[in-house]
């Protein structure tokens, strides 16, 4: 933020990176993912266009990840769920690392609607 309380380009980039980090930390402490989701929703409208793609990607990452985890939980009763959990964690890590790299390069996410990476 600048001295007038407005969000600057640099603070928006930092916020996007913090959300990715919160998602990574959520693999250990789940609540940080919810905090990241709220931050992504709050910052989505005020960001430059290239950062909006990251916020959209982060929001989808949370909801798709939640779906994968729910499927994993349901499938644990037939033991394949543990593989789904493993896939979901690896999927989350890859998406976050890719997103951080793109934010560092100040690039828009090429496909924020994607279900994969």
C-alpha positions as CSV (number, residue, x, y, z in Angstrom):
1,X,0.0,0.0,0.0
2,X,1.1,3.5,-0.6
3,X,0.8,6.5,1.8
4,X,-2.8,7.1,0.6
5,X,-3.9,3.6,1.5
6,X,-4.2,2.5,-2.2
7,X,-3.0,-0.9,-3.3
8,X,0.0,-0.7,-5.4
9,X,1.2,-3.0,-8.1
10,X,4.0,-4.3,-5.9
11,X,1.7,-5.1,-3.0
12,X,-0.7,-7.0,-5.3
13,X,2.2,-9.1,-6.6
14,X,3.2,-9.8,-3.0
15,X,-0.4,-10.7,-2.1
16,X,-0.6,-13.2,-5.0
17,X,2.6,-14.8,-3.9
18,X,1.5,-15.0,-0.3
19,X,-1.7,-16.8,-1.4
20,X,0.3,-19.4,-3.2
21,X,2.5,-19.8,-0.1
22,X,-0.6,-20.1,2.1
23,X,-1.9,-22.9,-0.2
24,X,1.4,-24.7,0.1
25,X,1.3,-24.4,3.9
26,X,-2.2,-25.8,3.9
27,X,-0.8,-29.2,3.1
28,X,0.2,-29.2,6.8
29,X,-2.2,-26.7,8.3
30,X,-5.5,-26.8,6.4
31,X,-6.9,-23.5,7.6
32,X,-4.3,-21.4,5.7
33,X,-6.0,-22.5,2.4
34,X,-9.2,-20.9,3.5
35,X,-7.3,-17.7,4.4
36,X,-5.7,-17.7,1.0
37,X,-9.1,-18.2,-0.7
38,X,-10.6,-15.2,1.2
39,X,-7.6,-13.1,0.2
40,X,-7.9,-14.1,-3.5
41,X,-11.6,-13.2,-3.5
42,X,-10.9,-9.9,-1.8
43,X,-8.1,-8.9,-4.2
44,X,-9.5,-10.2,-7.5
45,X,-11.3,-7.0,-8.5
46,X,-8.6,-4.5,-7.7
47,X,-5.7,-6.2,-9.4
48,X,-4.1,-5.5,-12.8
49,X,-5.4,-7.8,-15.5
50,X,-2.4,-10.1,-15.4
51,X,-2.8,-10.6,-11.7
52,X,-6.5,-11.2,-12.0
53,X,-5.6,-14.4,-13.9
54,X,-3.6,-15.5,-10.9
55,X,-6.4,-14.8,-8.5
56,X,-8.9,-16.7,-10.7
57,X,-6.4,-19.6,-10.8
58,X,-6.0,-19.5,-7.0
59,X,-9.7,-19.6,-6.4
60,X,-10.1,-22.5,-8.8
61,X,-7.2,-24.2,-7.2
62,X,-8.9,-24.1,-3.8
63,X,-12.3,-25.4,-5.1
64,X,-10.9,-28.1,-7.4
65,X,-8.5,-29.2,-4.6
66,X,-11.4,-29.4,-2.2
67,X,-13.2,-31.6,-4.7
68,X,-10.2,-33.9,-5.1
69,X,-9.9,-34.2,-1.3
70,X,-13.6,-35.0,-0.9
71,X,-13.3,-37.7,-3.6
72,X,-10.2,-39.0,-1.8
73,X,-12.0,-39.1,1.5
74,X,-14.9,-41.0,0.0
75,X,-12.6,-43.4,-1.8
76,X,-10.6,-44.2,1.4
77,X,-13.2,-46.8,2.2
78,X,-12.0,-48.8,-0.8
79,X,-8.3,-47.8,-0.2
80,X,-7.8,-46.0,-3.5
81,X,-8.5,-42.8,-1.7
82,X,-5.0,-42.6,-0.3
83,X,-3.7,-42.4,-3.9
84,X,-6.2,-39.7,-4.6
85,X,-4.9,-37.8,-1.6
86,X,-1.3,-38.2,-2.8
87,X,-2.3,-36.9,-6.2
88,X,-4.1,-33.9,-4.8
89,X,-1.1,-32.9,-2.7
90,X,1.3,-33.2,-5.6
91,X,-1.2,-31.4,-7.9
92,X,-1.5,-28.5,-5.4
93,X,2.3,-28.2,-5.0
94,X,2.9,-28.1,-8.8
95,X,0.1,-25.5,-9.3
96,X,1.5,-23.3,-6.6
97,X,5.1,-23.5,-7.7
98,X,4.1,-22.8,-11.3
99,X,2.0,-19.8,-10.1
100,X,4.8,-18.4,-8.0
101,X,7.2,-18.7,-10.9
102,X,4.8,-16.8,-13.2
103,X,4.2,-14.0,-10.6
104,X,8.0,-13.6,-10.2
105,X,8.3,-13.2,-13.9
106,X,5.3,-10.8,-13.9
107,X,3.4,-12.9,-16.3
108,X,-0.3,-13.7,-16.5
109,X,-1.3,-17.2,-15.9
110,X,-1.8,-18.7,-19.4
111,X,-4.8,-20.9,-18.6
112,X,-6.5,-20.0,-15.3
113,X,-9.5,-22.2,-16.1
114,X,-7.4,-25.3,-16.2
115,X,-8.1,-28.3,-14.0
116,X,-4.5,-29.6,-14.2
117,X,-1.3,-27.6,-14.2
